[in-house]
Amino acid sequence: MSESPTIVLVPGFWLGGWAWDAVASRLRDRGFPVVQLTLPGLESADTPRAAITLADHVDAVADAVRAAGSDVILVGHSGAGAVITGAADLVPDLIARLVFVDSGPAADGHVGSPDLPADVVEIALPSWRELEAAGSSLAGLDDEALAQFRARGVPHPAGPARETMHLNDDRRHTIPVTLVCTSFPVAQVRALIDAGHPWFAELTLFDSVDLVDVPTGHWPMWSKPDEAAAAIADAASSASVG
């Protein structure tokens, strides 16, 4: 690899680019240029969110990729998996690898929260009990991490969660993919893929998929930043960079 590719880090629901601080510092120590992206509407608690759309989020990621140049490593956590899929559909030639952290690629027609009422403007950060009941494991998060999450997390715009993803360029399937498996171990993910589980149906269309175990909860950037950074760095190093 003649030079290190730029890594663009996209956080999931309720988070800004700050959520990646610990991982980003480790990646920079390894020599990677890093962009920590905050999606529109997630800048602060006071940011207007009523008019934010899924296209706004996808376009923001695509713009960050364009600004970084070619051979970008695009990383999405949790709900950002759909957003980086949309960006890959727009700029497939600029992305050297897609990395999904406790997430996966979205399919055409995907809707994150189809039952979200039309009059809901934003989605508040739920209680810890509600998050875990919905399947988002808090494993590995200490009181300090939880306090920071509660203090800095902001309501997520409802539009991007409620709207339909439209994908048009099948060249996205030629982009190599890495799944960083945290809540579900690699063995379980492989079994779900083999069983045709709808969570992973889109994944089977990609030409190259690597699965990496980082056993922890849903937020490995806080619970295991060393391991999360190493997994992303390994994915970036394996990409074909000119």
HELIX and SHEET records of a PDB file:
HELIX    1   1 GLY A   17  TRP A   20  5                                   4    
HELIX    2   2 ASP A   21  ASP A   29  1                                   9    
HELIX    3   3 LEU A   54  ALA A   68  1                                  15    
HELIX    4   4 ALA A   80  LEU A   90  1                                  11    
HELIX    5   5 PRO A   92  LEU A   94  5                                   3    
HELIX    6   6 TRP A  128  ALA A  133  1                                   6    
HELIX    7   7 ASP A  143  ARG A  152  1                                  10    
HELIX    8   8 ALA A  158  ARG A  162  1                                   5    
HELIX    9   9 ASP A  170  THR A  174  5                                   5    
HELIX   10  10 VAL A  186  ASP A  194  1                                   9    
HELIX   11  11 PRO A  198  PHE A  200  5                                   3    
HELIX   12  12 GLU A  202  LEU A  205  5                                   4    
HELIX   13  13 PRO A  220  SER A  223  1                                   4    
HELIX   14  14 PRO A  225  SER A  238  1                                  14    
SHEET    1   A 6 VAL A  34  GLN A  36  0                                        
SHEET    2   A 6 ILE A   7  VAL A  10  1                                        
SHEET    3   A 6 VAL A  72  HIS A  77  1                                        
SHEET    4   A 6 ILE A  95  VAL A 101  1                                        
SHEET    5   A 6 VAL A 177  CYS A 181  1                                        
SHEET    6   A 6 VAL A 209  ASP A 213  1                                        
SHEET    1   B 2 GLU A 122  ILE A 123  0                                        
SHEET    2   B 2 HIS A 156  PRO A 157 -1                                        
END                                                                             
